[in-house]
Amino acid sequence: MFNSKVAGIGHYVPNNVYTNDDLTRFMDTSDEWITERTGIKERRYADRLTETTTTMAIEASKIAIQQAGTTAQEIDFIVFATLSPDYYFPGCGVLLQREMGMNEIGALDIRNQCSGFIYALSVADQFIKTGMYKNILVVGSEKHSFALDYSTRGRGVSVIFGDGAGAVVLQPSTDPKKGILSTHLHSDGAEAEKLAMYYPGSSAGLWLDEKPEWPEQELGGMLMTPEMLENGTAFPYMDGQAVFKKAVVKFPEVIQEALTKNNLTTQDINLLIPHQANLRISQFIQKTLKLSDQQVFNNIQKYGNTTAASVPIALSEAFLEGKIKEGNLVCLAAFGAGFTWGSTLIRW
């Protein structure tokens, strides 16, 4: 059985920088208000007409593939994580395969939101371990900016998110002491509605205790209506306090689970890369696990929360900055909507 190694890594973020001050043109907010609550100073927004979730993924993938010393034609499987696909269906995996001129390989789309990249890595890891595939492209890409509520009503959500993409190429390794040591995945749907976008969806609020005032449709389906835009039900919803309370418990738990599985401790971690949800969450995790500043990497200040793209973007940046060296123990962890959460432990 093989181990999976990260053979190549790359990321892409749009050129359009939106600072906290820029957002004050659209809503009642301030740099101080946003920074205090999230740690975010700026984020990137994709060009509305020329950049999509797939095109950003392509740019990140090109870098990862080149760094892995392979070609697009040698990739034999794609795992694509996103909550903001170009189309509701088909998924972005096949669009990436088409635009990069790849062979007729398998393409799997992962819908696990903020923990999507961790889930995608875990799936790819199993395929590598069993010898089924040799070059797997794992992607996390998001274009949030097209579907946020930029009014004062929506500021609690819209100031947090940004656009971008990250990708890695996994290849088999015969060194049992290097590569992905283990992955750990969890979910709990008891509070699924605490962080959700209810539309589009076939349930039309079926599971909500207090159902929004949505008009009935003659054919029983839900269409976007002026009322939905007016009352905000067309946009993502987040109960920030509920998410925070759950995240600061499950993040440390799943990190410790990975360490225990491999007979390691927090002091063995050279670099923890948490999903960039909120700088306050990352700081709470760091304090709970008693990690030094040198052991934790954050870049949410520059990019905001890029959901499934945040872990690979941060991983790529940390690598480029020389913070990851051969033999280092790297821990990736994420928590998000669902709720879902997970961790991956890698010996570089």
Sequence and secondary structure as in RCSB ss.txt:
>XXXX:A:sequence
MFNSKVAGIGHYVPNNVYTNDDLTRFMDTSDEWITERTGIKERRYADRLTETTTTMAIEASKIAIQQAGTTAQEI
DFIVFATLSPDYYFPGCGVLLQREMGMNEIGALDIRNQCSGFIYALSVADQFIKTGMYKNILVVGSEKHSFALDY
STRGRGVSVIFGDGAGAVVLQPSTDPKKGILSTHLHSDGAEAEKLAMYYPGSSAGLWLDEKPEWPEQELGGMLMT
PEMLENGTAFPYMDGQAVFKKAVVKFPEVIQEALTKNNLTTQDINLLIPHQANLRISQFIQKTLKLSDQQVFNNI
QKYGNTTAASVPIALSEAFLEGKIKEGNLVCLAAFGAGFTWGSTLIRW
>XXXX:A:secstr
  EEEEEEEEEE  SEEEEHHHHTTTSS  HHHHHHHH   EEEE  TTT  HHHHHHHHHHHHHHHTT  GGG 
 EEEEE SS SSSSS HHHHHHHHTT  S EEEEE  GGGHHHHHHHHHHHHHHTTS S EEEEEEE  GGG   
SGGGHHHHTTB  EEEEEEEEEES TTSEEEEEEEEE GGGGGGEE  SS TTTTTT SS       TTS     
HHHHHHTTTS EE HHHHHHHHHHHHHHHHHHHHHHTT  GGG SEEEE  S HHHHHHHHHHHT  GGGB   H
HHH B GGGHHHHHHHHHHHTT   TT EEEEEEEETTTEEEEEEEE 
